[in-house]
Amino acid sequence: MVGKILKKTKSILFANPRTLLKDEREVVNKPYYFKGNNGKAVLLLHGWTSTPYELRRLARYLNESGYTVFGPLLKGHGTVYTDLENVNYADWLKDASTAYKKLREDHNQVFVGGTSMGASLALCLAKERKDIDGLILMAAPYKIRYEKLVELTARFLSLFKKYHNKFYPFTFGSRRTITRVISYQRYPISSVLELMKLINFSRKNLNKIEQPCIIMQSSSDHIIAKKSLKKIYDGINSRKKAKKYIKRSYHTFVSDIKSEHVFEEILKFIKSI
């Protein structure tokens, strides 16, 4: 069915994400590996409580241009929310590192991209792996909004219960937003604290990052601090770096139906290196 959709649209870029989702239900919680033919690869890392599917349409788009694209499933994700319990941020870093090494074995250029938590993982990986050829950071949190309050609240709640339901402010938009549909709607409170540790770790020593980098953030992001993009952009030592605010979108804009121009800018950035 997906093949028929692509024949009609000629490119995944023009396929309706919601239509694709209906026909790809069986792969929503699965990793993917799309083999390319140009000797170059892109590692895409998904966000917290989500799955690789939120980046799958971008992956298919990059693959159409010859790139191998790997979207691993990070530990604790893609099953049931209780599986996030007892998973720490070092586990996610290990998953990202293992996936990168797999791509590095067979490709002469490897780029690493991620959205939200995935972008934090990409930052951490880039500090250790200087052979990464470029970074694609989408909704990367230098800090999250009201960070100290969120952490204090999580620690307080953890004294009384293990799990908590997600809360979506009115500004988040449609209930049919792809990431919202595929993500856990409940989570272990302990996992919030692990996420906070990862974000804190990712913003340290940003000056160690020298790889080419493109940083994108929604201008109306309701989760990460407004100055996150600027803080990261100013903090890294990359000679080649670009920044872009995405208008009329939400935190996980990469899975949004209006994200086509984002895909094109990412491909243009990769080709420029």
C-alpha positions in Angstrom: 0.0 0.0 0.0 2.8 2.4 0.8 4.4 1.7 -2.6 1.1 2.7 -4.3 1.1 5.9 -2.3 4.6 6.7 -3.3 3.8 6.0 -7.0 1.0 8.5 -6.8 3.0 11.2 -5.0 6.4 10.4 -6.7 8.2 11.2 -3.4 7.7 10.5 0.2 8.0 14.3 0.6 4.5 14.8 -0.7 2.8 11.8 1.1 0.3 12.7 3.8 1.8 11.5 7.1 -1.6 10.5 8.4 -2.4 8.4 5.4 1.0 6.7 5.7 0.3 6.0 9.4 -2.9 4.1 8.5 -1.0 1.8 6.2 2.2 1.4 8.3 0.7 0.5 11.7 2.7 -2.7 11.8 6.0 -0.8 11.8 5.2 2.1 14.2 7.2 0.5 17.0 10.0 -1.0 14.8 13.5 0.2 14.0 14.3 0.7 10.3 17.4 0.4 8.1 17.0 1.8 4.6 20.1 0.9 2.4 21.4 3.6 0.2 23.8 3.7 -2.8 26.1 6.7 -2.3 28.3 5.4 0.5 26.9 7.9 3.0 24.6 7.3 6.0 22.4 9.1 8.4 21.6 8.0 12.0 18.3 9.3 13.2 17.5 9.1 16.9 13.9 9.5 18.2 12.5 11.3 21.2 11.6 10.3 24.7 8.5 8.0 25.0 8.3 7.9 21.2 9.5 5.5 18.5 11.7 5.7 15.3 8.5 6.1 13.3 8.4 9.9 14.1 11.5 10.2 11.9 10.6 7.5 9.3 9.2 9.9 6.7 12.4 12.0 6.9 14.4 8.7 6.6 12.6 7.7 3.5 13.1 11.1 2.0 16.9 11.0 2.6 17.0 7.4 1.3 15.4 8.6 -1.9 18.6 10.7 -2.4 20.9 7.7 -2.0 21.6 7.8 1.8 21.5 4.8 4.0 19.3 5.7 7.0 19.2 3.8 10.3 16.5 4.5 12.9 17.2 2.4 16.0 14.6 1.8 18.8 16.0 3.1 22.0 15.8 0.9 25.1 12.4 1.0 26.9 10.5 2.4 23.9 8.1 0.9 21.5 6.5 -1.6 23.9 4.7 -0.6 27.1 5.4 2.5 29.2 6.4 0.4 32.2 9.5 -0.8 30.2 11.0 2.6 30.7 11.3 1.9 34.4 14.9 1.1 35.4 16.2 2.4 32.1 18.9 5.1 32.6 20.2 7.6 30.2 23.5 5.7 29.8 21.4 2.9 28.2 20.2 5.3 25.5 23.7 6.6 25.0 24.9 3.1 24.5 22.1 2.4 22.0 23.1 5.5 20.0 26.8 4.6 20.1 26.2 1.0 18.9 24.0 2.2 16.0 26.6 4.8 15.0 29.4 2.2 15.0 27.3 -0.1 12.8 26.9 2.6 10.2 30.6 3.7 10.4 31.8 0.3 9.4 30.3 0.5 5.9 30.0 4.2 5.0 32.6 6.9 4.3 30.4 9.6 5.6 28.0 9.3 8.6 25.7 12.1 9.9 23.8 11.9 13.2 20.4 13.5 13.7 17.8 13.5 16.4 14.7 15.1 17.6 14.2 16.2 21.3 15.9 13.6 23.4 17.4 12.1 20.3 19.1 15.5 19.6 20.5 15.4 23.2 22.0 12.0 22.4 23.4 13.3 19.2 25.2 16.1 21.1 26.7 13.7 23.6 27.8 11.3 20.8 29.5 14.1 18.9 31.7 15.1 21.8 33.1 11.6 21.9 33.1 10.7 18.1 35.0 13.3 16.2 34.6 11.3 13.0 30.9 12.2 12.9 30.6 14.2 9.6 27.7 16.4 10.7 24.9 17.0 13.1 21.1 17.5 12.6 19.6 18.8 15.8 15.8 19.2 15.9 14.1 20.5 19.0 17.3 20.0 21.0 16.7 21.0 24.6 19.5 23.1 26.1 17.0 23.4 28.9 13.3 22.5 29.2 10.8 25.1 30.2 10.6 25.6 34.0 13.3 23.0 34.4 14.0 23.3 38.1 10.3 23.2 38.9 9.7 20.2 36.7 12.5 18.3 38.4 11.3 19.2 41.9 7.8 18.2 41.0 9.0 14.9 39.6 11.0 14.1 42.8 8.0 15.0 45.0 5.6 12.9 43.0 8.0 10.0 43.0 7.5 9.8 46.8 3.8 8.8 46.3 3.5 7.1 42.9 5.5 5.4 40.1 3.7 6.6 37.0 2.1 9.7 35.7 -0.1 10.6 32.7 1.0 13.1 30.1 -0.5 16.5 30.0 -0.9 18.4 26.8 -1.5 22.2 26.9 -4.1 23.6 24.5 -1.3 25.0 22.3 0.0 21.5 21.5 -2.5 21.2 18.7 -4.3 18.2 17.1 -4.7 14.9 19.0 -3.8 13.4 15.6 -0.3 14.8 15.6 1.9 11.8 14.6 4.3 11.8 17.6 1.3 12.2 20.0 -0.4 9.2 18.4 2.6 6.8 18.5 4.0 7.8 21.9 3.4 6.4 25.4 0.7 8.5 27.1 1.8 7.4 30.5 5.4 7.2 31.9 7.5 6.3 34.9 8.4 9.4 36.9 11.9 7.9 37.3 12.3 8.2 33.6 11.7 11.9 33.7 14.6 12.3 36.0 16.8 10.2 33.7 15.8 12.5 30.8 16.8 15.5 32.9 20.2 14.0 33.6 20.7 13.4 29.9 19.8 17.0 29.0 22.1 18.3 31.7 24.9 16.1 30.5 24.4 17.1 26.8 24.8 20.8 27.5 28.1 20.5 29.2 31.3 21.1 27.2 29.5 22.1 24.1 32.7 23.7 22.9 34.0 20.2 22.2 31.7 20.0 19.3 33.4 21.0 16.1 31.4 19.1 13.4 29.2 20.9 10.9 25.8 21.4 12.5 22.3 22.5 11.6 20.0 23.4 14.6 16.2 23.7 14.2 13.6 24.6 16.7 9.9 25.5 16.6 9.3 29.2 17.4 6.3 28.1 19.5 7.8 25.1 21.2 5.9 24.4 24.5 8.5 22.0 26.0 12.0 23.3 25.6 13.3 26.8 26.7 13.0 29.4 24.0 16.7 30.2 24.0 17.8 26.6 23.6 18.7 27.0 19.9 20.7 30.1 20.6 22.5 28.6 23.6 23.5 25.6 21.6 24.4 27.6 18.5 26.6 29.9 20.5 28.1 27.1 22.6 29.4 24.8 19.9 32.8 25.4 18.1 31.6 24.3 14.6 33.0 26.5 11.8 30.0 25.5 9.6 26.7 25.9 11.5 23.2 27.0 10.7 20.1 27.7 12.7 16.5 27.8 11.7 13.3 28.5 13.6 10.3 26.6 12.3 7.0 28.7 12.3 3.5 27.4 13.0 4.7 24.1 14.3 5.1 22.2 17.6 7.9 20.6 19.5 8.2 17.5 17.3 7.8 19.4 14.0 9.7 16.8 12.1 6.6 14.5 12.0 4.2 17.3 11.3 2.3 17.4 8.0 3.8 20.8 7.2 7.4 19.8 7.7 8.3 19.3 4.0 10.5 22.4 3.9 12.4 21.0 6.9 13.3 17.9 5.0 14.6 19.9 2.1 16.8 22.1 4.3 18.2 19.0 6.0 19.1 17.4 2.7 20.6 20.6 1.4 22.8 20.8 4.6 24.0 17.3 4.2 24.8 17.7 0.6 26.9 20.8 1.4 29.4 18.8 3.4 
